[in-house]
Amino acid sequence: QRIPAFVHYIKQATKTQKQGIIKCVPEVNRLVDHNSIIRETFHARMLPMVVKPRPWTGIMDGGYLSYPMLLMRTRGSQRQKSLLEKADLSRIYNALNLLGEVPWVINKTMYDIVIKAWNEGGGLPYLPTIKQHEYPEIPENFQNDKNARKEWRKERFKVRQKNMEL
C-alpha cells in the first residue's frame, strides 16, 4: 500500500496572512528517528558548499549560489542595513572571498570523536542528546478544565522549546 510521505495544510499565520505548511507523515518521522544519518542533515538550513561560493561584491551579493543572503544579520534593522550599504566594505569582501577560496574539509579525528560521543547518547557540552524530551500527557480533565488545558499547553511549549534547542 502506497502512502504519501508529506501532507500539506494551510495555517493562519497572522490575521491577514495564511501559510502553507508541508509536514512529514508520522511514518517518515519514525524512519528519520531511527536513521541518524538522515536526521543529522534533515533540518540543516545551509550546508557546506562543494563548489566555490559567489564572490562578495555587495551586502546582498555573494556567498551561496541559490540562497540569497545578507552579508551580516541585521534582525530586520533598517538602520543597520542602510549603514552597511553606505560603508566601504571592500576589505571585508576581500577577506570573505579569500575564505571562500579555502576548500571545505572534514577533520577526521574530530569527526570520529563526535560520532563516538553521539552514538553513546550525546548530551555532552555543544552536542545534543539523541533522545528528545517527552511531551506531557494530556490530563484527564483537559476537556472540562480551562486551567488544566492552559497548564498543559504551557508545559508542552516548554518541552517543545527544549527539543528545538537540541
PyMOL commands that set and color helices and strands:
alter all, ss='L'
color gray80, all
select helices_A, chain A and resi 26-34+36-42+78-86+90-101+108-119+146-164
alter helices_A, ss='H'
color red, helices_A
select strands_A, chain A and resi 6-12+18-24+54-58+61-63
alter strands_A, ss='S'
color yellow, strands_A
deselect
rebuild
show_as cartoon
